[in-house]
Amino acid sequence: MRRAPGLSARLKLTLSYTGFLLLAGALLLAAWSVILLGFQRRAIDAQGLVFAVPGAGLLRSFAPSAAAVMAFLLVFGLSGGWILAGRMLAPLTQITDATRAAANGSLSHRIRLPGRNDEFRELADAFDTMLTRLEAHVAEQRRFAANASHELRTPLAISKALLDVARADPAHDTGEVIERLRNVNTRAIDLTEALLLIGRADQRSFAREPVDLSLMAEEATETLLPLAEKHGVAIETSGDIAPTSGSPALLLQLAMNLVHNAIIHNLPARGTVWVGTGVRPGTVVLTVENTGEQVAPKLAATLTEPFRRGTERLHTDHAGVGLGLAIVKTITQAHDGTLTLLPRPSGGIRVTVELPRTTAHPDG
């Protein structure tokens, strides 16, 4: 935004200090003039004779001294005000420089303003915190964009290779080529839809309404029960009504992703998935845990990153698109909640989602 040039804040403060000092000096000189005139009148009344300097003459003799005092106050106010304003505004200059650096793309710069707490230091600390979060967000978005471009390129490259093979060998079984192209295309569509879902949740472009998280968990479990039966995984559900506020579609997707991941990242047969909801002071909780192989804590901490599939422990042919837990994390953050992943001592993983609790029941 272009603005007309104006006075700097330092010059404005300097002029303000000087003006206030001159006004105080003028009032002080005026008060002394009134005092001197009153003193002279009392002296005349007491003697009955006019032997003192007349009032006008007294003021004339006092005027040069008053002018000298005012000139001194003017010079002192300008110089002292300029120095004081510079010292007072020095933190603001550092904040402005950091803002310009951030605007030019340097997000690693920090102000780290020293000294005791005041308004400027609160502003600087808040700005440093904002830069830290912004830097982490930009880095995450860059990794996500790089991964997304790579993941989207893969199915396109496979499709091109299949078409090249079919064109080079017209006698090749077209049914097999079509089926493989269909699978590749389905995966590309799933990936695109997942990317769109993450973008929608990240921008919080959804209307909030009362939601019972336990109903979302129940619907997700019923929907994915055939998949669990196919893989020989038992699902056990429990919990209480968990009223919160948000998007029913996104929270259902969150529950679906958690249950789906718990099923496919499980033992080949006779594994178990536990799905439960609960209420804590100020929050509602959705917990999904599963049996499986031992998971290293370092690996568990990275499973919410986009396109991290945890292939070290997959036993099925369903690797997904690597965005299941990334979507869960984004939806949780969009609903002002927290996501926690902890390895189970006996194997598998426990995922806990905590969301703000509402006082009213969704059906109430």
N, C-alpha and C positions, 0 to 999 in steps of 0.2 A: 504494500500500500504506500503510495507516494504522498508525502506530506510537505507543506510549506516549511521552510527553515524557521527555527525559533530559537529562543534563548536556552542555553543549557541549564540543567538542574543545578549545577554548581554555581552558575552566575545568578540564577534566581535566588538561591539560598543566600549568596553573598549580599545581594541587594536587599533581601529581606532583613538580614542581620544588621546591615548598615542603616537601613531606614528605621528599624526599631531602636538602634542605639542613638541616632540623631533625634528621634522623637523623644526618647527619654532625656537626652541632654537639653533639648529645647524646653521641655516641661520643668526640668530642674532649674534652668536659668530664669524662666518666667517666675517660678516660685521664689527664687532669691530676689528678683526685682520687686515683687510684691512685698516681701519681707523688709527690704531696705526702705521702700517708700513709706511703709507703715511705721518703721522705726523713726524716720525723719519727721513725720507728722506728730508723733508723740513727743519728740524733743522740742518742736516749735510750741506746742500747746503748754508744755511744762515751763518754758522760759518766758513765753509771751513776746519773744523777740525773734525775728527772722535773721539768724546769723549762720544757719547751716546752708549747705549747697542746695539750691532749688531742685525740685524733683526732676525737671527736664535735664538740668545740668548733671545730676547724679546718673541718670540713665545714659547720657552721652559719655560720661567718663567710664561707665561700666560696659558700654557697647564694644570697644576694641577687645577687651578681655573675653567677652562673650563670643565674639567672632573667632578669636583664636582658639577658644575651647571647642567651638563647633567644627572648625577646620581640623583640629586634632582628632575629634571624634569621627569625622568623615574619613580621614586617612586610616585611622586605627580600625574603624569598622570595615572598610574595604579590604585592607590587607589581612586583618585577623579573620574576617568572615570568609575570605577566599581560602585561607589555610584550613580553617575549621571545616568548611564545606568539603574541601578535598579529602580530608581525613575521614569525615563521616561517610562520604560517598565512595570511598575506595573499595569496600566490599561489593557495592553495586557495579562498579567497573569490572571487577573480576567475574561477576555473574554474567554481565553483558558479553564479555569476551568468550566465556564458556558457551553461551547461547549461540554466538556467531560460529564458533567452532563446530558445535553440534549441527547447525544449519548447513554447514559445508560438508557434513558427513563424518566428522570426527566424534564418534560416540564414546571413545575410550577416555576422553578427557574428563577429569573430575576437579571440582573447585577446592574441596577440602579446606574450607575457610577456618582459620584458627581463632582462638579466643573464646570468651564466655558466650553463653546463649543470649541472643537477642533476635529482633525481627529479621535482620539481614542474614544471620547465621541459620535461622530456621528456614528461610527461603533457599539458601545455598544447600543445606542438607536435603531439603525436599527436591531440589533440582538434581542433586547427585543421585538420589534414589530413583528419580524418574529416568535419568540417563542409564543407570544400571539395568533397569527393567527394559528400557527401549533397546539397549544393546543386545540383551539376551533375546528379546523378541525378534529383532532383525536377524540375528544369527540363526535362530530357529527357523524363521521364514526362508532364509537362504538355503539352509539344509533341506527344508521341505521342498522348495522349488527344484533344487537339484535332484533330489530323490524322485519327485513326481515326474520330472522330465525323463529320467532314466526308466522309471517303471512304465510310463506310457510309451516310450520308444520300443520297449521289449516286445509287447504284443504286435505292434505295427511291423517290426522287423520279422517276427515269426510269420505273420500273415503274408508278407512279401515273399519270404522264402518258400512257403507252401505254394503260392501262386506261381513262382518261378519253376518249381519242380513240376507242377501240373502242366505248365505250358511247354516245358522241355520234354515231357513224356506224356503225350496225349493218351497213351494206353493205360496210364496209371489209374488206380481205383479212385474215381471221383467221389464216391461215397465217403471214403476215409478222409480225403482232403476236406470235403465239406464239413464233416463232423469235427475235425481238428480246428478248422476255421471258426466254426460255431463256438467251440470252447474258448478259443483265444478272444473272440469278439465279446463273449459273455464276461470274461475277466476284465477286458478293457472297459466295458460298460460299468461293471461293479466298481472299478477303480475310479472312474469319472464321477459316479454318484457319490462315492465316499468323499472325494475331494470337495464336491459341491456341499455336502452335508457339513464338513468341517468348516468351510467358509461361512455357511449360514450361521452355525453355532458360534463361531469366533466373533462375528459381527453383532451377535445378540439381536438379530432382526426377527424376533418372534414375540408374540403376545404372551404374557404370563396369565395363568389361571390356576385355580386350586387343583392339585393332583395328589392322589394317594399312591405313594411309591410302591406300596405292597401290591396294588392292583397291576402296576406295570410289571413287577417281577413275576406275578402269577401268569399274566398273559404271555410274557416271554417264555416262561417255562413250558406252558401248554403248547405254544407254537413250535418249540424246538424239541419236544418230547420224541417225535419220530426219529429225529437225528440222533438223539441219545440212545434210543432203542437199537438203531442201526449199528452203533458202535459199542453196544453192550455196556453203556454207562447208566447208572441209576441216579435219579435226581430226587433229592429230599428237600422239601420246602418247609419253612416255618416263619413265624414272625407276627408282628402286630400292625395295625393301621399306622401308616407313616405319612401324615399330611404335610405337604410342602407346596411350593408355588413355582410354576414354570411352564414349559411347553410339553404337553402330553406326548406329542410325536417324538420329540428329541429324547425325553426321558425313557420312553419305550425303546427307542433305538439304543440308548445306553444299557438298559437291562438286557436287551437282545444280544448285544455284543459281548457283554460279560458272560452270559450263560453259554453262548456259542463258543467263546474262547475256552471256557472251562470244560466243555464237552470234547472239543477236538484236541486240546492239549492235555490229554489224559492217558491213562494206561490203555493198552489195546483192548482189553476186555475186563469186565467186572470192576471198572472204576466207579467213583462216586462224585457227585457234584452236590454241594450244599448251598441252598439259596435262602437267605433270611433277611428280614427287615426288623427294625427296632427303633425306639425313640430314646433320645438322650436329652439332657437339658439344652434347649435351644436348637437341637438338630435332629434330623431323622437319618437313619443309617440303612444302607443296602450292602449286604455282605454276600459275596460269591466266592466259594473256595472249592478246590478240586484235589483229588489224588493225582499222583503222577511221580515222575522222577524228581530227584533232588534238584533244586534251583539255587544257583549261587546268588547271594545278595546283590552283587554287582550287576548280574544279568537282570534280576528283577527290577532294579532301578532304571534300566534302559528300555524296558518293554513298552513304555508309553510313547517312545519316540516313533515318529512316522516310519513305516516300512520296516519296522523291527519285528520279525516273525517268531523269533525264538526257535529257529530251525534245529538247534542243537537237541531239542527234545520232542520233535514232531514224530508221530507214529502213523499218521494218516496221510492220505493223498490230497488232503484239503489244506493247502497252505494259506488260503485267503489272499488278500491284497496288502496285508501288512499295515492296515490302518485301524484295526478293531479297537485296540486300547488307546490309540491316538485320538480317535473319535470320542471315546469315553472320557478321556482327559479334557478335551475341548468342551464337551457338553457340560461336564462337571464345573469347570471354571466359568462357563457362561451362566451357570445357575448359582454362582458365588459359593461353590462347595469345594471340598478337598477330596483327593484320590490318594489312597495308600495301597501299596503292593508289598506284601511280606511273604517270604517263603515259609511253607509249613515244615516243621521239623521232620515229619514222617514222609515228606515229598509233596509235590504240588505247590500251589500258591493260594494265598488268601488276598482277595481284593475288597477293599472297603471304600464305599462312597458315602460321604457325609454332606447333607444339604440343609439349608436353613429350614427350621420347623415353623409351620404356620399354626395359629391358634384354632382356626375353624376347620372343620372336617369338610372335604371336598363335596360331600353329598349333603352337608348341613346348611 
